[in-house]
Amino acid sequence: MITLSVQAAPVPVVAFARDDDAALGLAAVRAGAQNFLTRAQLDAPDVARQILYAIERQALSSQAHLHAEQLQFSEARFRLLINENADGILVVNEAGLIRFANRAAESLFGVSRQELIGASFLAPLRQPNMAIVEIARGAEKILAQQRVVETVWNRENVRIVTLRDMTAERQAQERLNAALLTQEHHRRIAQALADSAATLNSTLSYEQVLDRILENVGRVVPHDAASVFLLEGDIVRFVRGRGFDQRGLANWIAQL
């Protein structure tokens, strides 16, 4: 009887026992039977109802068992997805304490999961739910994109915090911006040199040529004042300048 109950779990089992052997009937119920009846109860008017109740209890038990298995599988799959995720994931409760951390979070913070769990998460978790936060990893500062989702975890209101390391991306963007600035600076120098060379071969007056050269210098190098000196043999002579009048240096520069 007990073996039948194990092998045919979806099938409702009603055990029959002698009138004086209730202990055997209880053992059958503990082993998986839905009910037990004595010989005296076989002729009772409600025996059919007892069997129907057993069938219904078995159906409910099977459904509960199936739902429990599905929930267990879903939770296992959820934990697997979280643990294998490349982004750091934390579960933070309403008190700001970390209740769960995945492997990527360990790498991001540079500490073990055991050290993270129970620690306070100090970054603000207010909406909007995406922000750039700074994470201290020893002496190193890590920039991370933070996303926050509210949910219920283990019957507790929590926030799932996803952290994506943006340090490499930000550094790459900074290098690109620096390269673009350098490229633009070189372009301005080349343009200024080309314009200055064309000016020297133009029909402009001597003073106009010097003014054009000073204009080109201003395009390449931001300045408050600039001057042009002419080298003749071993003698250097001041020939043109701008910006010195505003600083009261016109007479001084003219004497050079």
trRosetta pair geometry for C-beta under 8 A, 3 or more apart (Angstrom, degrees):
i j d omega theta_ij theta_ji phi_ij phi_ji
1 4 5.8 -52 -150 31 28 113
1 5 6.8 31 151 -22 61 103
1 13 7.4 135 -174 178 83 131
1 15 5.8 75 180 -117 141 102
1 28 5.7 -37 130 -121 130 115
1 31 7.8 101 114 82 86 144
1 33 7.3 -5 161 -65 107 127
2 5 5.6 -50 -155 29 36 115
2 6 6.9 31 151 -16 65 103
2 27 7.6 -51 -77 136 124 95
2 28 6.5 -131 -77 -120 79 65
2 31 4.1 -63 -132 170 98 161
2 32 7.3 113 -149 32 64 102
3 6 6.0 -58 -154 35 35 107
3 7 6.2 20 158 -10 69 112
4 7 6.1 -64 -141 44 29 103
4 8 5.9 -20 175 26 68 112
4 13 6.5 140 109 -112 105 137
5 8 7.1 -78 -132 58 16 77
5 9 7.4 56 164 -96 56 53
5 13 4.8 -94 -98 19 89 164
5 28 7.4 157 -41 -169 148 76
5 31 5.4 111 68 124 151 96
5 32 3.6 146 160 80 125 120
5 33 5.6 -85 -98 -58 137 66
6 9 6.9 -6 -164 -65 28 87
6 31 7.4 -68 -47 170 91 95
6 32 6.4 155 -66 5 56 159
8 11 4.0 -13 148 27 113 122
8 13 7.5 119 85 -59 105 112
9 32 7.0 -85 -119 -166 73 139
9 62 7.4 135 134 -102 91 94
9 65 7.9 -84 155 87 130 172
10 58 7.3 102 -178 161 40 110
10 62 5.4 59 -124 -110 76 140
11 58 7.3 -36 137 179 19 153
12 34 5.0 -16 -159 -9 93 144
12 54 4.8 127 174 137 129 91
12 55 4.7 -126 2 -99 161 49
12 57 7.2 105 -122 66 118 81
12 58 3.5 -138 -85 -14 90 154
12 59 7.8 -36 -57 -30 115 69
13 28 7.6 -127 126 169 117 107
13 32 6.5 53 42 114 133 87
13 33 4.3 -92 102 -118 103 73
13 34 6.1 144 61 4 55 83
13 54 7.7 -118 70 173 27 127
13 58 7.7 120 9 -91 58 135
14 33 6.5 110 -115 -172 19 106
14 34 6.1 -44 -78 62 67 94
14 35 5.1 -9 -125 68 86 88
14 36 6.9 155 -175 -100 62 33
14 37 6.3 19 166 -2 111 105
14 50 7.3 102 -132 129 139 99
14 51 5.9 -66 -39 -112 158 76
14 54 5.0 -38 -72 -123 103 176
15 24 7.7 -149 154 130 135 83
15 25 5.4 167 99 -133 122 69
15 28 3.6 60 -59 124 164 162
15 29 7.1 -114 19 -50 130 66
15 33 4.5 -7 -24 -151 105 169
15 35 7.3 -157 30 102 74 43
15 36 3.9 -26 72 -108 98 94
15 37 7.4 168 87 23 51 60
16 36 7.0 179 -78 -162 18 76
16 37 5.6 -24 -108 70 68 83
16 38 7.5 113 -162 -123 64 18
16 39 7.2 72 -177 -71 104 62
16 42 7.4 30 -130 -71 119 114
17 21 4.7 -133 175 89 108 98
17 22 6.6 133 106 -97 147 29
17 24 4.8 158 -125 81 126 107
17 25 4.0 -104 -5 -56 146 99
17 28 7.5 -160 -54 3 114 135
17 36 5.6 27 -3 171 113 123
17 37 7.5 165 27 84 73 34
17 38 5.7 -47 77 -100 78 66
18 21 4.2 66 54 13 92 112
18 24 7.7 54 28 42 81 137
18 38 6.8 9 139 -146 19 89
18 39 6.4 -3 -133 -11 44 113
19 38 4.7 84 -101 -179 55 130
19 39 5.7 -70 -47 40 88 96
19 40 5.3 66 -101 -17 114 110
21 24 4.4 4 154 16 107 119
21 25 6.9 123 114 -17 75 88
22 25 5.4 -55 -156 37 44 115
22 26 6.3 45 149 -20 73 102
22 36 8.0 138 -147 100 58 133
22 38 7.4 -40 -84 -71 76 118
23 26 5.7 -53 -149 36 33 111
23 27 6.5 37 151 -22 65 104
24 27 5.6 -51 -150 33 33 114
24 28 6.6 37 150 -22 63 102
24 36 7.9 172 104 -162 69 156
25 28 5.6 -52 -153 31 34 113
25 29 6.7 35 150 -19 65 101
25 36 3.1 167 -161 122 104 157
25 37 7.7 173 -129 21 135 18
25 38 7.3 -70 -55 -66 150 75
26 29 5.6 -50 -151 33 37 112
26 30 6.5 37 151 -18 66 103
26 36 7.2 -103 -51 24 35 146
27 30 5.7 -53 -150 37 34 112
27 31 6.3 31 151 -19 65 108
28 31 5.6 -59 -149 38 32 111
28 32 7.9 -72 171 54 57 57
28 33 4.2 12 144 8 93 142
28 36 5.4 110 66 -79 126 125
29 32 7.9 -164 -173 50 25 17
29 33 5.0 -76 -90 70 44 93
29 34 7.6 -39 -126 117 80 6
29 35 6.9 22 -98 -115 108 20
29 36 5.9 -99 -47 -17 99 107
33 36 6.1 63 116 -62 143 85
34 53 7.7 174 149 113 121 73
34 54 3.6 125 102 -152 135 87
34 55 7.6 164 79 -44 174 25
34 57 4.9 141 -150 78 115 123
34 58 5.2 -72 -72 -54 135 95
34 61 7.9 -151 -100 1 98 143
35 50 5.9 -150 124 174 163 99
35 51 8.0 -132 54 -93 134 40
35 53 7.0 65 -41 92 146 104
35 54 4.7 -103 11 -87 113 113
35 57 7.8 112 -37 39 97 147
37 41 4.3 -126 -164 83 96 128
37 42 6.3 115 138 -67 129 66
37 47 6.7 61 -134 -131 156 96
37 50 6.5 106 -76 121 120 153
38 41 5.1 97 54 4 70 101
38 42 7.8 -110 102 -21 45 81
39 42 5.7 -34 -161 1 42 118
40 43 7.2 -68 -176 36 39 95
40 44 7.4 53 133 -42 66 103
41 44 4.8 -35 -156 3 57 126
41 47 6.1 139 149 -92 80 99
41 50 7.5 18 160 4 126 167
42 47 6.0 58 -149 -110 32 153
43 47 7.5 94 26 -29 4 140
44 47 5.2 127 67 -44 81 90
46 49 4.5 -49 -166 42 79 119
46 50 5.9 88 133 -29 85 93
47 50 5.5 -51 -150 32 35 115
47 51 6.6 34 152 -18 65 102
48 51 5.8 -55 -153 35 34 110
48 52 6.4 34 150 -18 66 105
49 52 5.5 -52 -147 37 35 112
49 53 6.3 39 153 -21 66 103
50 53 5.7 -51 -149 35 30 114
50 54 6.5 35 149 -22 62 103
51 54 5.5 -50 -152 32 35 115
51 55 6.6 37 150 -20 65 100
52 55 5.6 -50 -150 33 35 112
52 56 6.4 32 152 -16 66 105
53 56 5.7 -56 -147 39 32 109
53 57 6.2 32 155 -19 67 106
54 57 5.8 -53 -144 37 30 110
54 58 6.3 31 155 -20 63 106
55 58 5.8 -57 -152 35 29 111
55 59 6.5 29 151 -20 64 105
56 59 5.7 -52 -149 34 33 112
56 60 6.4 30 154 -15 66 105
57 60 5.8 -55 -147 40 32 109
57 61 6.1 34 153 -21 66 108
58 61 5.5 -54 -144 38 30 113
58 62 6.2 33 155 -22 65 104
59 62 5.8 -53 -148 34 29 111
59 63 6.5 28 154 -17 63 105
60 63 5.8 -55 -149 37 32 111
60 64 6.3 31 154 -18 66 107
61 64 5.7 -55 -146 38 31 110
61 65 6.2 32 154 -20 65 107
62 65 5.6 -54 -147 37 30 112
62 66 6.3 31 153 -20 65 106
63 66 5.7 -54 -147 36 31 111
63 67 6.3 29 155 -17 66 106
64 67 5.8 -54 -146 38 30 109
64 68 6.2 33 154 -22 64 106
65 68 5.7 -54 -148 35 30 113
65 69 6.5 30 153 -18 64 104
66 69 5.8 -54 -150 35 32 110
66 70 6.3 30 153 -17 66 106
67 70 5.6 -54 -145 39 33 111
67 71 6.1 34 155 -20 66 106
68 71 5.7 -53 -145 38 29 111
68 72 6.2 31 154 -20 64 107
69 72 5.7 -54 -147 37 30 112
69 73 6.3 29 154 -18 65 106
70 73 5.7 -54 -147 38 31 110
70 74 6.1 32 153 -21 65 107
71 74 5.6 -54 -144 37 30 112
71 75 6.2 29 157 -17 65 105
72 75 5.9 -54 -146 37 28 109
72 76 6.3 29 154 -18 63 107
73 76 5.7 -56 -147 37 30 111
73 77 6.2 28 155 -17 66 107
74 77 5.8 -55 -146 39 29 109
74 78 6.1 33 153 -23 64 107
75 78 5.5 -52 -144 35 31 115
75 79 6.3 29 157 -17 65 104
76 79 5.9 -54 -148 38 29 108
76 80 6.3 32 152 -21 63 107
77 80 5.6 -53 -148 35 32 114
77 81 6.3 32 154 -19 65 105
78 81 5.9 -55 -149 36 29 109
78 82 6.4 25 154 -16 64 108
79 82 5.7 -56 -145 39 32 110
79 83 6.0 28 158 -18 67 109
80 83 6.0 -58 -142 39 27 107
80 84 6.1 8 164 -4 64 114
81 84 6.3 -67 -141 47 24 98
81 85 6.4 45 154 -50 62 98
82 85 5.6 -38 -152 1 30 120
82 89 5.2 -109 -160 76 95 154
82 100 7.9 12 145 142 152 128
82 102 5.0 -145 148 -82 85 132
83 102 5.0 -165 -107 -146 42 100
83 103 5.6 64 -168 -7 73 102
84 103 7.8 28 -87 32 28 124
85 89 5.8 55 69 -21 141 126
85 102 6.1 35 49 126 99 167
85 104 6.1 -85 96 2 74 140
86 104 5.9 117 176 -100 25 145
87 104 5.8 116 106 114 17 157
87 162 5.1 27 135 -171 138 95
87 163 6.2 161 178 71 89 43
87 164 4.8 -46 -120 -83 109 76
88 101 7.6 -16 -170 -160 90 88
88 102 6.7 -180 -150 60 46 95
88 104 4.5 -138 -79 115 54 93
88 105 3.7 107 -157 -87 97 63
88 107 7.4 -143 -81 59 104 80
88 108 4.1 -53 -59 3 144 150
88 109 7.4 116 -140 -21 151 88
88 144 7.3 -34 39 -147 125 146
88 162 7.2 141 81 -162 55 45
88 163 4.0 -22 68 63 109 104
88 164 7.6 -166 27 -70 78 30
88 165 7.6 85 -8 -41 109 85
89 100 7.8 -18 119 113 90 98
89 101 7.3 158 88 -149 57 44
89 102 4.5 41 50 5 96 123
89 104 6.9 65 3 59 75 111
89 105 6.1 -103 47 -43 40 116
89 160 6.6 -12 -166 -173 98 93
89 161 7.1 152 -156 81 47 55
89 162 5.5 -13 -102 -104 77 68
89 163 7.5 -165 -70 21 31 76
90 98 5.3 -65 -164 -132 115 105
90 100 6.9 156 -159 84 44 62
90 101 5.3 -6 -106 -100 76 77
90 102 8.0 -121 -66 9 43 76
90 105 5.7 119 -62 -117 84 151
90 116 7.3 -122 -114 168 109 127
90 121 6.3 137 135 -92 153 143
90 160 7.5 159 82 -158 47 46
90 161 4.4 -11 60 59 97 106
90 163 7.2 35 -1 -9 103 113
91 98 7.0 103 70 -163 55 60
91 99 4.6 -61 100 66 104 96
91 100 3.8 36 25 40 117 101
91 101 7.7 -129 21 -57 72 45
91 153 5.5 -87 -159 86 137 172
91 158 5.2 13 -177 163 90 146
91 159 7.6 157 -156 78 48 43
91 160 5.9 -23 -102 -102 69 66
91 161 7.7 -175 -82 18 20 79
92 96 6.3 -9 -179 -146 112 34
92 97 6.9 158 -153 76 68 29
92 98 5.7 -38 -97 -96 74 54
92 99 6.9 167 -102 8 19 86
92 121 4.7 -65 -112 26 134 147
92 125 6.7 -152 87 -79 144 153
92 158 6.2 147 74 -167 39 88
92 159 4.9 -22 64 62 96 93
92 160 8.0 168 21 -90 76 18
92 161 5.6 35 -3 -13 119 121
93 96 7.3 -54 74 10 65 18
93 97 5.4 -7 41 57 105 83
93 99 5.5 82 -35 -36 99 121
93 156 5.8 -35 -121 150 110 128
93 157 7.4 94 -154 85 71 59
93 158 5.2 -54 -97 -105 52 86
94 156 7.9 -135 -3 172 95 93
94 157 5.6 39 -48 89 115 103
94 158 7.4 -108 -35 -96 65 44
96 120 5.3 24 127 -152 107 85
96 121 5.6 -144 -176 51 75 76
96 122 7.7 61 179 -84 126 37
96 125 7.9 -168 -110 -1 81 130
97 118 6.2 -17 -171 -148 112 31
97 119 7.2 151 -149 79 69 24
97 120 6.1 -51 -96 -96 58 54
97 121 7.4 147 -129 2 10 85
98 101 5.9 20 170 -51 129 105
98 116 5.3 -73 112 156 156 81
98 117 5.6 -119 108 -114 98 36
98 118 6.7 -41 65 19 82 22
98 119 5.3 6 24 59 119 74
98 120 7.6 -174 -11 -109 86 7
98 121 5.5 108 -60 -45 91 104
99 117 6.7 32 -164 -142 19 87
99 153 7.0 152 90 104 144 132
99 154 7.6 -144 162 35 145 133
99 156 7.5 148 -80 84 168 145
99 158 6.4 -79 27 -119 138 140
100 117 6.8 22 -93 -103 24 104
100 153 7.5 -109 4 162 132 150
101 105 4.1 -118 -170 86 97 144
101 106 6.5 117 134 -52 119 73
101 113 5.0 -173 77 -135 107 81
101 116 4.1 15 -18 103 162 146
101 117 6.1 -133 6 -58 105 78
102 105 5.3 106 55 4 62 102
102 106 7.6 -112 109 -6 41 87
102 113 7.9 -44 -175 -106 4 118
103 106 5.5 -48 -160 27 41 116
103 107 6.8 35 148 -14 68 102
103 113 7.6 -49 -92 -61 46 119
104 107 5.6 -53 -153 38 39 111
104 108 6.1 41 149 -24 69 107
105 108 5.4 -52 -141 36 34 114
105 109 6.1 12 166 0 68 109
105 113 7.5 84 81 -103 105 78
105 116 6.3 84 130 -131 119 170
105 163 6.9 92 -106 44 82 121
106 109 6.7 -70 -144 49 21 92
106 110 7.9 117 164 -59 52 5
106 111 6.6 -113 -148 83 66 44
106 112 6.0 6 -137 -137 115 28
106 113 5.4 -53 -75 -55 116 73
106 116 7.0 -116 -89 -18 66 136
107 110 7.3 24 -173 -74 28 45
108 135 6.5 4 156 118 96 166
108 137 7.3 -128 155 -79 44 130
108 142 6.6 177 -171 127 78 163
108 144 6.8 53 -164 -89 130 142
108 163 5.9 119 172 105 168 128
108 165 6.0 -154 -116 -66 100 106
109 116 6.3 118 59 -89 156 115
109 135 6.4 -102 -99 177 67 127
109 137 6.2 -171 -163 -101 29 91
110 137 4.1 115 -8 -158 131 99
110 138 5.9 -73 113 -20 164 95
110 140 7.9 118 -41 52 151 116
111 115 4.2 -88 158 80 121 139
111 116 6.1 146 93 -52 109 83
112 115 4.9 99 59 5 77 100
112 116 7.2 -142 101 -5 44 87
113 116 5.6 -56 -149 36 37 112
113 117 6.2 32 158 -18 71 105
114 117 6.2 -52 -141 35 28 106
115 119 6.7 27 151 -38 61 132
116 119 5.6 -86 -158 26 35 122
121 125 7.5 58 111 -51 121 119
121 161 6.8 167 -172 7 157 163
123 133 4.6 11 -133 -143 138 151
123 146 6.4 -156 141 -98 149 166
123 161 7.8 126 71 -153 123 147
124 131 7.6 6 75 52 97 165
125 148 5.2 141 -160 -122 84 155
125 159 5.4 97 -172 105 142 172
125 161 6.9 -86 -113 -87 110 116
127 148 7.6 -127 -85 73 60 122
128 131 7.3 138 84 -53 82 88
129 147 5.6 45 140 -160 97 62
129 148 4.3 -133 -151 55 91 80
129 149 6.8 64 -166 -67 149 52
130 145 6.7 -4 -165 -180 93 93
130 146 6.8 161 -148 85 43 56
130 147 5.2 -7 -96 -97 79 74
130 148 7.9 -156 -64 14 41 75
131 145 7.7 167 86 -155 30 53
131 146 5.1 -17 62 58 77 105
132 143 6.1 -4 -174 -171 104 99
132 144 7.2 156 -154 79 57 37
132 145 6.0 -34 -98 -99 67 58
132 146 7.3 162 -102 11 15 87
132 166 6.7 -64 -131 44 102 155
133 143 7.7 155 80 -153 37 52
133 144 5.5 -25 64 66 84 89
133 146 4.8 36 0 -23 119 132
133 163 7.5 -68 56 -124 118 106
134 141 5.6 -17 -168 -170 108 104
134 142 7.1 140 -162 72 54 47
134 143 6.1 -30 -102 -97 65 60
134 144 7.8 151 -102 20 18 79
135 141 7.3 140 71 -163 46 52
135 142 4.2 -27 64 66 99 103
135 143 7.7 -175 19 -78 82 12
135 144 5.5 33 -12 -3 120 124
135 163 7.3 66 -52 -170 143 144
136 140 7.6 138 -162 79 48 50
136 141 6.4 -28 -102 -104 57 64
136 142 7.7 -162 -69 20 10 84
137 140 4.7 -27 74 73 92 102
137 141 7.6 168 26 -92 78 15
137 142 5.3 48 -5 -18 118 119
142 165 6.2 -56 -175 -131 116 92
142 167 5.3 -73 -144 -51 67 129
143 165 7.6 95 80 -164 56 54
143 166 4.7 -69 112 74 98 97
143 167 5.1 139 39 -78 84 65
143 170 5.4 26 63 -4 149 153
144 163 4.4 8 167 -171 141 95
144 164 6.1 148 -163 68 79 39
144 165 5.6 -41 -102 -97 86 40
144 166 5.9 155 -115 8 24 90
144 167 7.9 -19 -63 -32 61 84
145 163 7.3 150 72 -155 47 46
145 164 4.5 -14 53 57 99 102
145 166 5.2 93 -28 -46 89 125
146 161 6.4 -22 -159 -167 98 96
146 162 7.2 146 -155 78 46 54
146 163 5.6 -10 -100 -101 73 73
147 161 7.4 153 79 -156 49 47
147 162 4.4 -8 57 56 100 105
147 164 7.9 38 -3 -6 102 103
148 159 5.2 -10 -164 -177 100 120
148 160 7.3 150 -155 76 47 50
148 161 5.6 -11 -102 -103 76 71
148 162 7.8 -157 -69 22 33 73
149 159 6.8 147 72 -160 37 66
149 160 4.8 -15 62 56 95 100
149 162 7.7 35 2 -8 102 105
150 157 7.2 -4 -169 -171 99 89
150 158 7.6 165 -150 91 56 39
150 159 5.5 -38 -95 -101 60 74
150 160 7.9 -170 -83 16 12 75
151 158 6.3 -24 70 69 72 82
151 159 7.6 120 23 -115 70 28
151 160 5.9 15 20 -14 120 109
152 155 6.7 7 175 -120 108 21
152 156 6.8 148 -159 66 67 31
152 157 6.1 -39 -102 -93 71 49
152 158 7.1 112 -132 21 22 83
153 156 5.9 -38 72 63 67 86
153 158 4.5 -32 27 27 115 139
153 160 7.7 122 -48 -65 136 94
165 168 7.0 50 129 8 104 93
166 169 5.0 -65 -162 52 65 114
166 170 5.3 68 138 -28 89 104
167 170 5.9 -59 -145 38 25 108
167 171 6.2 23 158 -17 64 108
168 171 5.7 -55 -145 38 30 110
168 172 6.3 32 154 -20 64 106
169 172 5.7 -54 -148 36 30 112
169 173 6.4 30 152 -19 64 105
170 173 5.6 -53 -149 36 33 112
170 174 6.4 34 152 -20 65 104
171 174 5.6 -52 -147 35 33 112
171 175 6.4 34 153 -19 65 103
172 175 5.7 -52 -149 36 32 111
172 176 6.4 34 151 -20 64 105
173 176 5.6 -53 -148 36 33 113
173 177 6.3 34 153 -20 66 104
174 177 5.7 -51 -146 36 32 111
174 178 6.4 33 154 -19 64 105
175 178 5.7 -54 -148 37 32 111
175 179 6.3 33 153 -20 65 106
176 179 5.7 -55 -148 36 31 111
176 180 6.3 31 153 -19 65 105
177 180 5.7 -54 -148 36 32 111
177 181 6.4 33 153 -19 65 104
178 181 5.7 -53 -149 36 32 111
178 182 6.4 33 153 -18 65 105
179 182 5.7 -53 -147 37 32 111
179 183 6.2 34 153 -21 65 106
180 183 5.6 -52 -146 37 31 113
180 184 6.3 31 154 -18 64 105
181 184 5.7 -54 -147 37 31 110
181 185 6.3 34 152 -22 64 105
182 185 5.6 -53 -147 35 32 113
182 186 6.4 29 155 -16 65 105
183 186 5.9 -55 -149 37 30 109
183 187 6.4 33 151 -23 64 105
184 187 5.5 -51 -148 33 33 115
184 188 6.5 34 153 -19 65 103
185 188 5.9 -55 -152 34 31 110
185 189 6.6 32 151 -19 64 104
185 220 7.4 86 -164 -154 73 75
186 189 5.6 -51 -148 35 35 113
186 190 6.3 35 155 -18 67 105
187 190 5.8 -55 -149 38 31 110
187 191 6.2 29 153 -18 65 108
188 191 5.6 -55 -144 39 31 111
188 192 6.1 32 156 -20 66 107
188 219 5.5 -156 -172 140 111 97
188 220 5.1 165 126 -100 109 71
189 192 5.8 -57 -146 38 29 109
189 193 6.2 27 156 -17 65 107
189 220 5.2 81 -88 -127 65 129
190 193 5.9 -55 -145 37 29 109
190 194 6.2 28 156 -18 64 108
191 194 5.8 -55 -146 38 29 110
191 195 6.2 27 156 -17 65 108
191 219 7.4 -83 90 127 111 145
192 195 5.8 -56 -145 39 29 109
192 196 6.1 30 156 -20 65 107
192 216 3.8 132 -154 -177 96 103
192 217 7.2 120 -170 -65 142 31
192 219 5.4 179 -81 72 116 120
192 220 5.0 -69 -9 -41 159 120
193 196 5.7 -54 -144 37 30 110
193 197 6.3 31 156 -19 64 105
193 216 7.8 145 -51 169 30 140
194 197 5.8 -54 -148 36 30 110
194 198 6.4 28 153 -16 64 106
195 198 5.7 -55 -148 39 32 110
195 199 6.2 38 151 -27 65 105
195 212 7.1 -135 143 166 103 110
195 216 5.5 -178 80 -96 120 129
196 199 5.5 -51 -148 31 33 116
196 200 6.7 37 154 -23 63 100
196 212 7.0 162 -108 121 61 99
196 213 5.4 67 -125 -110 108 79
196 216 5.2 -118 -58 47 100 169
197 200 5.9 -50 -154 28 33 111
197 201 7.0 12 154 -1 62 108
198 201 6.1 -71 -155 47 35 100
198 202 6.3 50 147 -46 69 104
199 202 5.3 -47 -147 11 35 121
199 204 6.3 -29 -164 33 81 140
199 209 5.2 142 150 -135 106 77
199 212 4.5 -174 -127 101 153 147
199 213 6.8 -157 84 -57 152 75
200 209 6.4 83 -94 -152 50 128
202 209 7.4 172 56 -93 102 96
204 208 3.9 -121 177 97 112 126
204 209 5.2 146 97 -58 117 75
204 212 6.9 57 112 -15 172 137
205 208 4.5 94 53 8 78 105
205 209 7.0 -137 95 -8 41 86
206 209 5.8 -53 -153 31 30 113
206 210 6.7 27 152 -15 63 104
207 210 5.8 -55 -152 36 34 110
207 211 6.4 34 151 -19 67 105
207 240 7.4 148 -141 -98 63 125
208 211 5.6 -51 -145 37 33 112
208 212 6.3 36 154 -21 65 104
209 212 5.8 -54 -150 34 30 111
209 213 6.6 33 151 -21 63 104
210 213 5.7 -52 -151 33 34 113
210 214 6.6 33 152 -17 65 104
210 228 5.3 -146 -152 44 99 157
210 239 6.2 -130 -115 121 145 106
210 240 3.8 149 163 -30 135 164
211 214 5.7 -55 -151 37 34 111
211 215 6.5 38 150 -22 65 103
211 240 7.0 -127 -63 -171 53 144
212 215 5.5 -50 -150 33 35 115
212 216 6.5 35 152 -18 65 103
213 216 5.8 -55 -152 36 33 111
213 217 6.6 38 149 -23 64 102
213 228 5.9 71 95 -91 133 138
213 240 7.7 106 63 77 113 143
214 217 5.5 -48 -149 31 36 115
214 218 6.7 39 151 -20 63 102
214 226 5.4 152 -145 96 92 123
214 228 6.5 -99 -65 -36 93 111
214 240 6.4 -120 -45 128 127 119
214 241 7.7 144 -106 -138 140 23
214 242 5.5 104 172 9 149 124
215 218 5.7 -55 -156 33 33 113
215 219 6.9 37 148 -23 64 101
216 219 5.6 -47 -153 27 39 115
216 220 6.8 22 155 -8 66 107
217 220 6.2 -70 -153 43 32 101
217 221 6.0 -36 175 43 73 101
217 223 7.3 -22 136 20 103 136
217 226 5.2 153 106 -166 142 158
218 221 7.3 -77 -115 66 21 61
218 222 7.4 48 -161 -113 61 38
218 223 6.7 -110 -109 38 68 94
218 226 6.8 -130 -63 -2 81 151
221 226 8.0 125 84 -95 111 128
223 226 5.2 92 94 -57 147 99
223 243 7.2 -132 124 -6 93 173
224 243 5.4 148 142 -177 57 138
224 247 7.6 75 141 -45 121 134
225 241 6.9 17 179 -180 96 103
225 242 6.7 -167 -146 96 62 50
225 243 3.1 -157 -102 99 68 121
225 244 5.3 89 -146 -63 135 64
225 247 6.7 -70 -53 12 141 136
225 249 7.4 18 -139 61 169 136
226 241 6.7 -174 97 -147 45 66
226 242 5.9 4 55 53 81 86
226 243 6.3 76 12 20 60 129
227 238 6.1 -35 177 -142 129 100
227 240 6.7 164 -157 93 60 51
227 241 3.7 -15 -105 -100 88 99
227 242 7.8 178 -80 19 54 53
227 244 7.5 38 -70 -41 109 126
227 253 6.4 -147 -93 -169 146 133
228 238 7.7 113 81 -158 50 56
228 239 5.4 -54 99 67 96 94
228 240 4.3 14 40 56 112 96
228 241 7.0 -154 18 -68 65 56
229 236 5.2 14 167 -179 126 98
229 237 6.5 154 -162 75 75 33
229 238 5.6 -44 -104 -94 79 49
229 239 6.7 135 -127 9 25 86
229 256 7.9 -69 -106 120 112 126
230 236 7.4 157 78 -156 40 51
230 237 5.0 -23 61 64 91 91
230 238 8.0 143 16 -118 78 3
230 239 4.7 53 -16 -26 111 134
231 235 7.4 155 -155 84 48 47
231 236 5.4 -20 -100 -101 71 74
231 237 8.0 171 -82 20 25 71
232 235 5.1 -20 70 68 86 98
232 237 6.5 3 13 5 110 117
237 256 8.0 146 -152 113 39 78
238 241 6.8 -14 -174 -34 112 117
238 253 6.1 175 -159 163 162 80
238 254 6.8 -145 94 -125 138 30
238 256 4.5 80 -24 77 130 106
241 244 5.3 21 133 -6 130 126
241 250 7.9 177 86 -123 126 67
241 253 5.6 -31 18 139 172 148
243 246 6.2 -50 -164 31 50 111
243 247 7.1 26 149 0 71 112
244 247 5.9 -75 -156 50 41 100
244 249 4.2 -97 -165 80 94 95
244 250 4.8 135 113 -79 106 58
244 252 7.8 -140 -175 58 126 89
244 253 5.0 -66 -142 6 164 146
245 248 7.7 39 -175 -69 32 26
245 249 7.9 -101 -61 51 18 63
245 250 4.8 30 -89 -56 64 126
249 252 4.9 -61 -161 48 68 115
249 253 5.4 63 141 -24 92 104
250 253 6.2 -61 -145 39 25 103
250 254 6.2 26 157 -23 63 111
251 254 5.7 -57 -146 34 30 113
251 255 6.7 28 156 -21 63 106
252 255 6.1 -61 -159 30 31 109
252 256 7.7 45 146 -38 60 92
253 256 5.8 -33 -165 -1 45 118
